[in-house]
Amino acid sequence: MTPTSVRVRRPWLTRSENGVPARLNAEGFEQFKKHARALCIDHKEVLMAKWRFNPREFLLSFRRNGWMCLDEMVQIIPRAIKVDNITYGLAWDEALTRLTAGTIKDKGTMPADIHKNWNLLSRKYLLAASPTRTSYFFSHVLQETELFFSAIEKGNERYFRTMYEIITPEECEQDYLNKSSTAWKLHFVYIKGTKTLYELEAYKKHRPEVVKEKAKELGNTQPGDGNRFKGRGLIQLTGRANYSEYGQYRGIDFTTEKHNDLIAVVSYNTIDSALKYWVSKSYIKININRHADNGFSKESCVLVTKAVNGGNTHLAIRFAYLSYLEQLLGDYKQTKNTKIQAQRRDKE
């Protein structure tokens, strides 16, 4: 950071926004600039010296550390992002609570100690050193968990059975005629990749085959497997096969009734299952992280989304989160297209 970049990149310190008072007055901002200038490595003698370990390289290595204090991780959850006239975000205190105490007391399903275990596991899976990978990961976590509120997929027995096991033509008809049903919300009633609506009889023939293939893909072979192996964890590990694979990796049989919920109630498992899935799954034979490594773009976001959930569900909000996180974690210059609200805590 140079003295000039302090003026260009940190003027928000003197602004009051969204009811949050300015962090610094004019005098305080001048003191901050003097402090930043004292830390800058911009002296000729320093830059020309023959260092055994160049101080700039030290700073770059230090930044790749990726460890997040609690205040930094709270900023992962935006205060307010608007997509299609809907605002997504949390107040600072609520975000902090979700990352420390969880949401069980608030009738949610997020376990406690998410922040503590994130710092441990992000190193294990090599996300901590990459702001780009971390941004992609959290852009999906924020959507999948409703801003760290839920670690278990929502739905009743019928929902999980007809999504992940079997659906009858009669149930297809019920869903088709009910425009508030999941079939309409998730666009199942439309021919894939188009805005063309299935005819009722065509839908009654098509949808059961899709669910049958999904059950096969997930390894759901027993009645009740849909509900038994519902989505759990930060990116909702789903299906008997995925639970079994993760259990073999961890040495715990998560396919038993006794252990099903451990993925959602123990925060280490909640995070670890998501990261294990993230680093082991691919789309078009390319690992999720490799798609993320291509940089911040709508195209890469589409590929990562398809790798995570097999489609483009809620793509707009995922990309909005990604744009926000790109600015926050990547520390890039803001643009008109990716403007974010400054994330500051009122500590007065």
C-alpha positions as CSV (number, residue, x, y, z in Angstrom):
1,M,0.0,0.0,0.0
2,T,1.4,3.4,-1.0
3,P,0.4,6.8,0.5
4,T,-1.5,7.5,-2.7
5,S,-3.4,4.3,-2.6
6,V,-4.6,5.2,1.0
7,R,-6.3,8.3,-0.4
8,V,-7.8,6.4,-3.4
9,R,-8.8,3.1,-1.7
10,R,-9.7,4.1,1.9
11,P,-11.9,7.3,1.7
12,W,-14.8,5.2,3.0
13,L,-13.2,5.5,6.4
14,T,-14.5,9.1,6.6
15,R,-18.0,8.4,5.3
16,S,-21.1,7.5,7.2
17,E,-23.4,4.9,5.4
18,N,-26.5,2.9,6.3
19,G,-26.6,4.2,9.8
20,V,-23.0,3.3,10.5
21,P,-20.9,6.3,11.7
22,A,-17.7,7.2,10.0
23,R,-14.7,5.4,11.5
24,L,-12.4,8.4,11.2
25,N,-12.8,12.2,11.2
26,A,-10.5,14.4,9.0
27,E,-7.8,14.6,11.7
28,G,-7.9,10.8,12.3
29,F,-7.7,10.1,8.6
30,E,-4.5,12.2,8.3
31,Q,-3.0,10.3,11.2
32,F,-3.9,7.0,9.5
33,K,-2.2,8.2,6.3
34,K,1.0,9.0,8.2
35,H,0.9,5.6,9.8
36,A,0.5,3.9,6.4
37,R,3.3,6.0,4.9
38,A,5.6,4.9,7.7
39,L,4.9,1.2,6.8
40,C,5.4,1.7,3.1
41,I,8.4,0.2,1.4
42,D,9.0,3.0,-1.2
43,H,12.5,4.2,-0.3
44,K,15.2,3.8,-2.9
45,E,17.7,2.4,-0.4
46,V,15.3,-0.3,0.7
47,L,14.3,-1.3,-2.9
48,M,17.9,-1.4,-4.2
49,A,19.3,-3.4,-1.3
50,K,20.3,-7.0,-1.9
51,W,18.0,-8.7,0.5
52,R,18.3,-12.4,1.1
53,F,14.5,-12.3,1.5
54,N,13.0,-9.3,-0.2
55,P,10.5,-7.5,2.2
56,R,7.9,-7.2,-0.6
57,E,8.0,-11.0,-1.0
58,F,7.5,-11.4,2.7
59,L,4.4,-9.2,2.6
60,L,3.1,-11.1,-0.4
61,S,3.7,-14.4,1.4
62,F,2.0,-13.1,4.5
63,R,-1.1,-12.1,2.6
64,R,-1.3,-15.6,1.2
65,N,-1.7,-16.9,4.7
66,G,-5.5,-16.6,4.4
67,W,-6.3,-16.9,8.1
68,M,-9.4,-14.9,9.1
69,C,-10.0,-13.3,12.5
70,L,-13.7,-13.3,13.5
71,D,-14.2,-9.7,12.4
72,E,-12.8,-10.5,8.9
73,M,-15.0,-13.6,8.5
74,V,-18.1,-11.7,9.6
75,Q,-17.5,-9.5,6.5
76,I,-17.9,-12.6,4.3
77,I,-21.7,-12.2,5.0
78,P,-22.8,-8.9,3.3
79,R,-24.8,-6.3,5.0
80,A,-27.0,-5.7,1.9
81,I,-26.9,-6.9,-1.7
82,K,-29.9,-6.4,-4.0
83,V,-30.8,-8.9,-6.7
84,D,-34.0,-8.6,-8.6
85,N,-35.3,-6.1,-6.1
86,I,-34.7,-8.5,-3.2
87,T,-32.1,-7.5,-0.6
88,Y,-29.9,-10.2,0.9
89,G,-27.7,-9.5,3.9
90,L,-27.4,-9.5,7.7
91,A,-26.6,-6.9,10.4
92,W,-23.1,-7.3,11.9
93,D,-24.2,-8.7,15.2
94,E,-26.5,-11.3,13.6
95,A,-23.7,-12.4,11.3
96,L,-21.2,-12.7,14.1
97,T,-23.7,-14.8,16.1
98,R,-24.2,-17.2,13.3
99,L,-20.5,-17.8,12.9
100,T,-19.9,-18.4,16.6
101,A,-23.0,-19.6,18.4
102,G,-24.9,-20.9,15.4
103,T,-28.6,-20.7,14.8
104,I,-30.1,-23.6,16.8
105,K,-31.6,-21.2,19.3
106,D,-33.2,-19.2,16.5
107,K,-34.8,-22.4,15.0
108,G,-32.1,-22.7,12.4
109,T,-29.8,-25.6,11.9
110,M,-26.3,-24.1,11.7
111,P,-24.0,-25.5,14.5
112,A,-21.7,-23.4,16.6
113,D,-18.0,-22.7,16.0
114,I,-18.1,-22.3,12.2
115,H,-15.4,-19.6,12.4
116,K,-13.0,-21.6,14.5
117,N,-13.2,-24.7,12.3
118,W,-13.0,-22.7,9.1
119,N,-9.5,-21.5,9.8
120,L,-8.4,-25.1,10.6
121,L,-10.0,-26.7,7.5
122,S,-9.4,-24.0,4.9
123,R,-5.7,-24.8,5.2
124,K,-6.3,-28.6,5.0
125,Y,-8.0,-28.2,1.6
126,L,-5.7,-25.4,0.3
127,L,-8.4,-22.7,0.0
128,A,-6.9,-20.3,2.5
129,A,-4.0,-19.3,0.2
130,S,-6.3,-18.5,-2.7
131,P,-8.7,-15.5,-2.4
132,T,-10.3,-16.6,-5.7
133,R,-11.1,-20.2,-4.6
134,T,-12.3,-18.9,-1.2
135,S,-14.6,-16.3,-2.9
136,Y,-16.1,-19.0,-5.2
137,F,-16.6,-21.4,-2.2
138,F,-18.4,-18.8,0.0
139,S,-20.5,-17.5,-2.9
140,H,-22.1,-20.9,-3.0
141,V,-22.1,-21.4,0.8
142,L,-24.0,-18.1,1.3
143,Q,-26.7,-19.3,-1.1
144,E,-26.9,-22.9,0.1
145,T,-27.1,-22.1,3.8
146,E,-29.2,-18.9,3.6
147,L,-26.4,-16.8,5.0
148,F,-25.2,-19.4,7.5
149,F,-28.7,-20.1,8.9
150,S,-29.3,-23.7,7.7
151,A,-27.0,-26.7,7.6
152,I,-29.8,-29.0,6.6
153,E,-31.9,-28.9,3.4
154,K,-35.5,-27.8,4.0
155,G,-38.4,-29.9,3.0
156,N,-40.9,-32.6,4.1
157,E,-41.0,-36.3,3.4
158,R,-42.9,-35.9,0.1
159,Y,-40.4,-33.3,-1.1
160,F,-37.3,-35.5,-0.5
161,R,-39.0,-38.6,-1.9
162,T,-40.1,-36.9,-5.1
163,M,-36.8,-35.1,-5.5
164,Y,-34.4,-37.9,-4.8
165,E,-36.2,-41.2,-4.9
166,I,-39.4,-41.6,-7.0
167,I,-42.3,-39.6,-8.2
168,T,-45.6,-40.9,-9.7
169,P,-47.4,-39.5,-12.7
170,E,-50.2,-38.5,-10.4
171,E,-47.8,-36.5,-8.2
172,C,-46.4,-34.9,-11.3
173,E,-49.9,-33.8,-12.3
174,Q,-50.5,-32.3,-8.8
175,D,-47.2,-30.4,-9.0
176,Y,-47.9,-29.2,-12.6
177,L,-51.3,-27.8,-11.7
178,N,-50.0,-26.1,-8.5
179,K,-48.0,-23.1,-9.6
180,S,-46.6,-22.6,-6.1
181,S,-45.0,-26.1,-6.1
182,T,-41.3,-26.9,-6.2
183,A,-41.7,-28.0,-9.9
184,W,-42.5,-24.4,-10.8
185,K,-40.1,-22.7,-8.4
186,L,-37.2,-24.8,-9.8
187,H,-38.4,-24.6,-13.4
188,F,-38.9,-28.4,-13.7
189,V,-42.0,-27.8,-15.8
190,Y,-40.0,-26.1,-18.5
191,I,-38.0,-27.9,-21.2
192,K,-34.4,-27.7,-20.0
193,G,-32.5,-24.7,-21.2
194,T,-35.6,-23.1,-22.7
195,K,-38.7,-21.1,-21.6
196,T,-41.0,-23.6,-23.2
197,L,-43.5,-25.2,-20.9
198,Y,-44.1,-29.0,-21.1
199,E,-47.5,-30.1,-21.9
200,L,-49.1,-31.9,-18.9
201,E,-49.0,-35.4,-20.4
202,A,-45.4,-34.9,-21.6
203,Y,-44.4,-33.7,-18.1
204,K,-46.0,-36.8,-16.5
205,K,-43.8,-39.0,-18.7
206,H,-40.6,-36.9,-18.4
207,R,-40.3,-36.0,-14.7
208,P,-40.5,-39.6,-13.3
209,E,-37.5,-40.6,-15.5
210,V,-35.5,-37.5,-14.3
211,V,-36.1,-38.4,-10.7
212,K,-35.2,-42.1,-11.4
213,E,-31.9,-41.0,-12.9
214,K,-31.3,-38.6,-10.0
215,A,-31.9,-41.4,-7.4
216,K,-29.4,-43.6,-9.4
217,E,-26.8,-40.9,-9.4
218,L,-27.2,-40.3,-5.7
219,G,-27.1,-44.0,-4.9
220,N,-30.5,-43.9,-3.2
221,T,-31.7,-47.5,-3.4
222,Q,-33.8,-47.9,-0.3
223,P,-37.3,-46.4,0.5
224,G,-36.7,-43.3,2.6
225,D,-33.2,-42.6,1.3
226,G,-34.3,-39.3,0.0
227,N,-35.2,-38.0,3.4
228,R,-32.5,-40.0,5.2
229,F,-29.7,-38.6,3.0
230,K,-31.1,-35.1,2.5
231,G,-28.7,-32.2,1.9
232,R,-26.5,-31.5,5.0
233,G,-23.4,-29.4,5.5
234,L,-22.3,-26.0,4.0
235,I,-23.0,-27.1,0.5
236,Q,-25.6,-29.8,1.3
237,L,-24.0,-33.2,0.8
238,T,-26.8,-35.3,-0.6
239,G,-27.5,-39.0,-1.3
240,R,-26.5,-42.3,0.1
241,A,-23.5,-42.6,-2.3
242,N,-22.1,-39.3,-1.2
243,Y,-22.6,-40.0,2.5
244,S,-20.9,-43.4,2.0
245,E,-18.0,-41.9,0.1
246,Y,-17.5,-39.2,2.7
247,G,-17.8,-41.8,5.5
248,Q,-15.0,-43.9,4.0
249,Y,-12.8,-40.8,3.8
250,R,-13.4,-40.0,7.5
251,G,-13.6,-43.5,8.9
252,I,-17.2,-42.9,10.1
253,D,-20.3,-44.6,8.8
254,F,-22.6,-41.6,8.0
255,T,-25.1,-43.9,6.4
256,T,-26.5,-45.2,9.7
257,E,-29.4,-43.5,11.4
258,K,-27.2,-42.7,14.4
259,H,-24.7,-40.8,12.3
260,N,-26.8,-39.1,9.6
261,D,-27.1,-35.9,11.5
262,L,-23.5,-35.6,12.5
263,I,-22.7,-33.8,9.2
264,A,-25.0,-31.0,10.3
265,V,-24.7,-30.9,14.1
266,V,-20.9,-30.9,14.4
267,S,-19.4,-27.8,12.7
268,Y,-16.1,-29.6,11.9
269,N,-18.1,-32.1,9.8
270,T,-20.4,-29.4,8.4
271,I,-17.4,-27.6,6.9
272,D,-15.2,-30.6,6.2
273,S,-17.9,-32.4,4.2
274,A,-18.4,-29.4,2.0
275,L,-14.7,-28.8,1.4
276,K,-14.1,-32.5,0.7
277,Y,-16.9,-32.4,-1.9
278,W,-15.5,-29.2,-3.3
279,V,-12.0,-30.5,-4.0
280,S,-13.0,-33.9,-5.2
281,K,-15.8,-33.1,-7.7
282,S,-15.5,-32.0,-11.3
283,Y,-17.6,-30.7,-14.2
284,I,-16.7,-31.6,-17.7
285,K,-13.7,-33.4,-16.2
286,I,-12.3,-30.3,-14.6
287,N,-12.0,-29.9,-10.8
288,I,-14.1,-27.2,-9.2
289,N,-11.0,-25.4,-8.0
290,R,-9.6,-25.3,-11.5
291,H,-12.8,-23.6,-12.8
292,A,-12.4,-21.1,-10.0
293,D,-8.7,-20.6,-10.9
294,N,-9.8,-19.2,-14.3
295,G,-10.7,-16.0,-12.4
296,F,-13.8,-14.0,-11.6
297,S,-16.3,-14.2,-14.5
298,K,-19.9,-15.1,-15.2
299,E,-18.8,-18.1,-17.3
300,S,-16.6,-19.6,-14.5
301,C,-19.5,-19.0,-12.0
302,V,-21.8,-21.0,-14.3
303,L,-19.3,-23.9,-14.5
304,V,-18.7,-23.9,-10.7
305,T,-22.5,-23.8,-10.1
306,K,-23.1,-26.8,-12.3
307,A,-20.3,-28.7,-10.6
308,V,-21.9,-28.0,-7.2
309,N,-25.6,-28.6,-7.8
310,G,-25.9,-29.9,-11.3
311,G,-27.7,-26.9,-12.8
312,N,-27.9,-23.1,-12.7
313,T,-30.3,-22.8,-9.7
314,H,-30.1,-19.3,-8.2
315,L,-27.3,-18.3,-10.5
316,A,-28.0,-14.6,-10.2
317,I,-27.6,-14.4,-6.4
318,R,-24.5,-16.7,-6.5
319,F,-22.9,-14.3,-9.0
320,A,-23.9,-11.3,-6.9
321,Y,-22.2,-12.9,-3.8
322,L,-19.1,-13.7,-6.0
323,S,-18.8,-10.1,-7.2
324,Y,-19.0,-8.9,-3.6
325,L,-16.4,-11.4,-2.4
326,E,-14.1,-10.6,-5.3
327,Q,-13.9,-7.0,-3.9
328,L,-13.7,-8.1,-0.3
329,L,-11.1,-10.9,-0.5
330,G,-9.3,-9.9,-3.7
331,D,-8.8,-6.3,-2.6
332,Y,-9.3,-5.1,-6.1
333,K,-10.3,-1.6,-7.2
334,Q,-14.1,-1.2,-7.2
335,T,-15.9,-0.8,-10.5
336,K,-19.4,0.4,-11.3
337,N,-20.5,-3.1,-12.1
338,T,-19.2,-4.6,-8.9
339,K,-19.8,-1.8,-6.4
340,I,-20.1,-3.1,-2.8
341,Q,-21.1,-1.5,0.4
342,A,-18.3,-0.9,2.8
343,Q,-18.3,-3.4,5.6
344,R,-17.6,-1.8,8.9
345,R,-18.4,-2.5,12.5
346,D,-19.5,0.3,14.7
347,K,-17.2,-0.1,17.7
348,E,-18.1,3.2,19.4
